[in-house]
Amino acid sequence: VFVDMMLGVFETLNAWYKPYWFKNRVTIEGLEHITNAQAQGKGVLLLGTHSTLLDAGGYVCAQYFEPDVVYRPQNNPLLDMLIYRCRGTIYKAQIDHDDMRGLIRHLKEGDA
C-alpha cells in the first residue's frame, strides 16, 4: 500500500507539473466507445479506482477527449486550493461529490 501510495504521489505530480512525461508511454484501449457515444450526444460515465493513476489517468484521457472529474473537497483549505487549481489544468469541469444534479447535467450535455 505504501509503495503504491508513493507511486501515486509521483504520478500525480507528473500529471500536474510535468505532463509531457506521459507522451508516448501510455495508450488507451476502447477509446472508440467513448468517442462514438459522445458523437451521438451521449454522456459517458467512467469509473475507476482511487489508486495511483487518478490524475495521471485523467491527464492521459484529456489528450483524447475533455473529461470532467468528480471530487471531494479536502479538509485542509490550502491543500484543497492546490489540488483544485492543479486539476483545473487537466479536467474540463470539477464536480463536487455532493452535486449529483451537476453530474447528471454534465452527462446529459454529452460530457465524460
Secondary structure in CASP SS format (residue, H / E / C, confidence):
PFRMAT SS
TARGET T0000
AUTHOR 0000-0000-0000
METHOD secondary structure of the structure
MODEL  1
V C 1.00
F H 1.00
V H 1.00
D H 1.00
M H 1.00
M H 1.00
L H 1.00
G H 1.00
V H 1.00
F H 1.00
E H 1.00
T H 1.00
L H 1.00
N H 1.00
A H 1.00
W H 1.00
Y H 1.00
K C 1.00
P H 1.00
Y H 1.00
W H 1.00
F H 1.00
K C 1.00
N C 1.00
R C 1.00
V C 1.00
T C 1.00
I C 1.00
E C 1.00
G C 1.00
L H 1.00
E H 1.00
H H 1.00
I H 1.00
T H 1.00
N H 1.00
A H 1.00
Q H 1.00
A H 1.00
Q C 1.00
G C 1.00
K C 1.00
G C 1.00
V C 1.00
L C 1.00
L C 1.00
L C 1.00
G C 1.00
T C 1.00
H C 1.00
S C 1.00
T C 1.00
L C 1.00
L H 1.00
D H 1.00
A H 1.00
G H 1.00
G H 1.00
Y H 1.00
V H 1.00
C H 1.00
A H 1.00
Q C 1.00
Y C 1.00
F C 1.00
E C 1.00
P C 1.00
D C 1.00
V E 1.00
V E 1.00
Y E 1.00
R C 1.00
P C 1.00
Q C 1.00
N C 1.00
N C 1.00
P H 1.00
L H 1.00
L H 1.00
D H 1.00
M H 1.00
L H 1.00
I H 1.00
Y H 1.00
R H 1.00
C H 1.00
R H 1.00
G C 1.00
T C 1.00
I C 1.00
Y C 1.00
K C 1.00
A C 1.00
Q E 1.00
I E 1.00
D E 1.00
H C 1.00
D C 1.00
D C 1.00
M H 1.00
R H 1.00
G H 1.00
L H 1.00
I H 1.00
R H 1.00
H H 1.00
L H 1.00
K H 1.00
E C 1.00
G C 1.00
D C 1.00
A C 1.00
END
